[in-house]
Amino acid sequence: MNRVLALMAFVTFCGFVGILAFEVPSPDLVAVILFTVALVAYDFATSSKNKPND
């Protein structure tokens, strides 16, 4: 369940910053957005795993 909610948040985030990147196509802004999306994707991949109960 954690992974599904994290995926929905990731897709929503990408949608919002995608609109920003297409409406304001500054190369610097697009580079920052791509870097930010890469960091969010890394966080999604590493922190949304199902952890065993301790």
N, CA, C and O atoms as a GROMACS GRO file, in nm:
protein
  216
    1MET      N    1   0.082  -0.120   0.000
    1MET     CA    2   0.000   0.000   0.000
    1MET      C    3   0.086   0.126   0.000
    1MET      O    4   0.051   0.226  -0.064
    2ASN      N    5   0.200   0.123   0.072
    2ASN     CA    6   0.289   0.238   0.073
    2ASN      C    7   0.336   0.272  -0.067
    2ASN      O    8   0.342   0.389  -0.105
    3ARG      N    9   0.369   0.171  -0.143
    3ARG     CA   10   0.422   0.194  -0.277
    3ARG      C   11   0.317   0.255  -0.370
    3ARG      O   12   0.349   0.338  -0.454
    4VAL      N   13   0.192   0.214  -0.356
    4VAL     CA   14   0.085   0.268  -0.440
    4VAL      C   15   0.065   0.416  -0.410
    4VAL      O   16   0.054   0.497  -0.502
    5LEU      N   17   0.059   0.452  -0.283
    5LEU     CA   18   0.042   0.593  -0.247
    5LEU      C   19   0.162   0.676  -0.288
    5LEU      O   20   0.147   0.790  -0.334
    6ALA      N   21   0.281   0.622  -0.272
    6ALA     CA   22   0.401   0.694  -0.313
    6ALA      C   23   0.403   0.713  -0.465
    6ALA      O   24   0.444   0.818  -0.513
    7LEU      N   25   0.359   0.613  -0.539
    7LEU     CA   26   0.354   0.625  -0.684
    7LEU      C   27   0.252   0.730  -0.727
    7LEU      O   28   0.278   0.806  -0.821
    8MET      N   29   0.138   0.735  -0.660
    8MET     CA   30   0.038   0.838  -0.692
    8MET      C   31   0.094   0.978  -0.663
    8MET      O   32   0.072   1.070  -0.741
    9ALA      N   33   0.165   0.994  -0.552
    9ALA     CA   34   0.226   1.123  -0.520
    9ALA      C   35   0.332   1.160  -0.622
    9ALA      O   36   0.342   1.276  -0.662
   10PHE      N   37   0.413   1.062  -0.664
   10PHE     CA   38   0.517   1.088  -0.764
   10PHE      C   39   0.457   1.131  -0.897
   10PHE      O   40   0.505   1.226  -0.959
   11VAL      N   41   0.353   1.064  -0.941
   11VAL     CA   42   0.288   1.100  -1.068
   11VAL      C   43   0.226   1.239  -1.059
   11VAL      O   44   0.234   1.317  -1.154
   12THR      N   45   0.163   1.270  -0.946
   12THR     CA   46   0.104   1.402  -0.927
   12THR      C   47   0.212   1.510  -0.929
   12THR      O   48   0.195   1.614  -0.992
   13PHE      N   49   0.323   1.486  -0.859
   13PHE     CA   50   0.434   1.581  -0.857
   13PHE      C   51   0.488   1.603  -0.998
   13PHE      O   52   0.512   1.717  -1.039
   14CYS      N   53   0.508   1.493  -1.072
   14CYS     CA   54   0.558   1.505  -1.210
   14CYS      C   55   0.461   1.582  -1.299
   14CYS      O   56   0.503   1.658  -1.386
   15GLY      N   57   0.333   1.564  -1.276
   15GLY     CA   58   0.234   1.641  -1.352
   15GLY      C   59   0.244   1.790  -1.327
   15GLY      O   60   0.242   1.870  -1.421
   16PHE      N   61   0.256   1.829  -1.201
   16PHE     CA   62   0.267   1.971  -1.168
   16PHE      C   63   0.395   2.032  -1.223
   16PHE      O   64   0.391   2.139  -1.284
   17VAL      N   65   0.508   1.967  -1.202
   17VAL     CA   66   0.632   2.027  -1.252
   17VAL      C   67   0.642   2.015  -1.404
   17VAL      O   68   0.711   2.093  -1.468
   18GLY      N   69   0.573   1.916  -1.462
   18GLY     CA   70   0.569   1.906  -1.608
   18GLY      C   71   0.496   2.024  -1.670
   18GLY      O   72   0.540   2.078  -1.772
   19ILE      N   73   0.387   2.063  -1.610
   19ILE     CA   74   0.314   2.182  -1.657
   19ILE      C   75   0.405   2.304  -1.648
   19ILE      O   76   0.410   2.385  -1.741
   20LEU      N   77   0.476   2.318  -1.538
   20LEU     CA   78   0.567   2.431  -1.522
   20LEU      C   79   0.677   2.428  -1.628
   20LEU      O   80   0.709   2.532  -1.686
   21ALA      N   81   0.733   2.311  -1.655
   21ALA     CA   82   0.841   2.300  -1.753
   21ALA      C   83   0.793   2.334  -1.894
   21ALA      O   84   0.867   2.393  -1.972
   22PHE      N   85   0.669   2.297  -1.927
   22PHE     CA   86   0.618   2.326  -2.061
   22PHE      C   87   0.571   2.469  -2.077
   22PHE      O   88   0.579   2.525  -2.187
   23GLU      N   89   0.521   2.529  -1.970
   23GLU     CA   90   0.474   2.667  -1.978
   23GLU      C   91   0.587   2.769  -1.971
   23GLU      O   92   0.577   2.877  -2.029
   24VAL      N   93   0.694   2.735  -1.900
   24VAL     CA   94   0.809   2.824  -1.885
   24VAL      C   95   0.932   2.746  -1.931
   24VAL      O   96   1.007   2.696  -1.848
   25PRO      N   97   0.955   2.735  -2.060
   25PRO     CA   98   1.062   2.645  -2.110
   25PRO      C   99   1.203   2.704  -2.101
   25PRO      O  100   1.277   2.702  -2.199
   26SER      N  101   1.238   2.755  -1.987
   26SER     CA  102   1.374   2.804  -1.966
   26SER      C  103   1.467   2.684  -1.945
   26SER      O  104   1.435   2.595  -1.866
   27PRO      N  105   1.580   2.680  -2.014
   27PRO     CA  106   1.671   2.565  -1.999
   27PRO      C  107   1.717   2.543  -1.855
   27PRO      O  108   1.730   2.429  -1.810
   28ASP      N  109   1.743   2.651  -1.782
   28ASP     CA  110   1.785   2.637  -1.643
   28ASP      C  111   1.674   2.577  -1.557
   28ASP      O  112   1.700   2.490  -1.474
   29LEU      N  113   1.552   2.623  -1.578
   29LEU     CA  114   1.440   2.571  -1.502
   29LEU      C  115   1.416   2.424  -1.534
   29LEU      O  116   1.390   2.345  -1.443
   30VAL      N  117   1.424   2.387  -1.659
   30VAL     CA  118   1.406   2.247  -1.698
   30VAL      C  119   1.514   2.160  -1.636
   30VAL      O  120   1.486   2.048  -1.594
   31ALA      N  121   1.636   2.208  -1.630
   31ALA     CA  122   1.744   2.132  -1.568
   31ALA      C  123   1.719   2.110  -1.420
   31ALA      O  124   1.741   2.000  -1.368
   32VAL      N  125   1.672   2.214  -1.351
   32VAL     CA  126   1.642   2.201  -1.208
   32VAL      C  127   1.525   2.104  -1.187
   32VAL      O  128   1.527   2.024  -1.094
   33ILE      N  129   1.425   2.112  -1.272
   33ILE     CA  130   1.310   2.021  -1.261
   33ILE      C  131   1.353   1.877  -1.285
   33ILE      O  132   1.311   1.787  -1.212
   34LEU      N  133   1.436   1.853  -1.385
   34LEU     CA  134   1.483   1.717  -1.410
   34LEU      C  135   1.565   1.662  -1.294
   34LEU      O  136   1.550   1.546  -1.256
   35PHE      N  137   1.650   1.746  -1.237
   35PHE     CA  138   1.729   1.705  -1.121
   35PHE      C  139   1.638   1.674  -1.002
   35PHE      O  140   1.659   1.576  -0.931
   36THR      N  141   1.538   1.759  -0.981
   36THR     CA  142   1.444   1.738  -0.870
   36THR      C  143   1.363   1.611  -0.889
   36THR      O  144   1.344   1.536  -0.794
   37VAL      N  145   1.316   1.586  -1.010
   37VAL     CA  146   1.240   1.463  -1.037
   37VAL      C  147   1.328   1.341  -1.018
   37VAL      O  148   1.281   1.238  -0.970
   38ALA      N  149   1.456   1.350  -1.055
   38ALA     CA  150   1.547   1.238  -1.033
   38ALA      C  151   1.565   1.211  -0.884
   38ALA      O  152   1.568   1.095  -0.842
   39LEU      N  153   1.576   1.315  -0.803
   39LEU     CA  154   1.587   1.296  -0.658
   39LEU      C  155   1.459   1.236  -0.598
   39LEU      O  156   1.465   1.150  -0.511
   40VAL      N  157   1.346   1.281  -0.647
   40VAL     CA  158   1.218   1.227  -0.598
   40VAL      C  159   1.204   1.081  -0.640
   40VAL      O  160   1.154   1.000  -0.562
   41ALA      N  161   1.246   1.047  -0.760
   41ALA     CA  162   1.240   0.908  -0.806
   41ALA      C  163   1.332   0.820  -0.722
   41ALA      O  164   1.295   0.708  -0.687
   42TYR      N  165   1.449   0.869  -0.689
   42TYR     CA  166   1.541   0.793  -0.603
   42TYR      C  167   1.479   0.772  -0.465
   42TYR      O  168   1.486   0.662  -0.409
   43ASP      N  169   1.419   0.877  -0.411
   43ASP     CA  170   1.354   0.865  -0.280
   43ASP      C  171   1.238   0.766  -0.287
   43ASP      O  172   1.219   0.687  -0.194
   44PHE      N  173   1.162   0.770  -0.395
   44PHE     CA  174   1.052   0.675  -0.412
   44PHE      C  175   1.104   0.532  -0.415
   44PHE      O  176   1.046   0.444  -0.352
   45ALA      N  177   1.211   0.509  -0.488
   45ALA     CA  178   1.265   0.374  -0.502
   45ALA      C  179   1.324   0.321  -0.373
   45ALA      O  180   1.318   0.201  -0.346
   46THR      N  181   1.381   0.409  -0.292
   46THR     CA  182   1.450   0.361  -0.172
   46THR      C  183   1.364   0.361  -0.047
   46THR      O  184   1.388   0.280   0.043
   47SER      N  185   1.265   0.447  -0.037
   47SER     CA  186   1.193   0.459   0.089
   47SER      C  187   1.053   0.402   0.088
   47SER      O  188   0.990   0.395   0.193
   48SER      N  189   1.002   0.361  -0.025
   48SER     CA  190   0.864   0.311  -0.029
   48SER      C  191   0.856   0.159  -0.025
   48SER      O  192   0.749   0.101  -0.048
   49LYS      N  193   0.966   0.094   0.005
   49LYS     CA  194   0.964  -0.052   0.013
   49LYS      C  195   0.884  -0.095   0.136
   49LYS      O  196   0.878  -0.024   0.236
   50ASN      N  197   0.823  -0.212   0.125
   50ASN     CA  198   0.754  -0.267   0.241
   50ASN      C  199   0.856  -0.317   0.341
   50ASN      O  200   0.934  -0.408   0.312
   51LYS      N  201   0.854  -0.257   0.457
   51LYS     CA  202   0.951  -0.293   0.560
   51LYS      C  203   0.893  -0.404   0.647
   51LYS      O  204   0.773  -0.403   0.676
   52PRO      N  205   0.975  -0.498   0.689
   52PRO     CA  206   0.924  -0.602   0.779
   52PRO      C  207   0.888  -0.543   0.915
   52PRO      O  208   0.949  -0.446   0.960
   53ASN      N  209   0.791  -0.603   0.979
   53ASN     CA  210   0.752  -0.556   1.113
   53ASN      C  211   0.861  -0.590   1.213
   53ASN      O  212   0.908  -0.704   1.220
   54ASP      N  213   0.900  -0.491   1.291
   54ASP     CA  214   1.004  -0.514   1.392
   54ASP      C  215   0.945  -0.561   1.522
   54ASP      O  216   1.018  -0.585   1.618
   0.00000   0.00000   0.00000
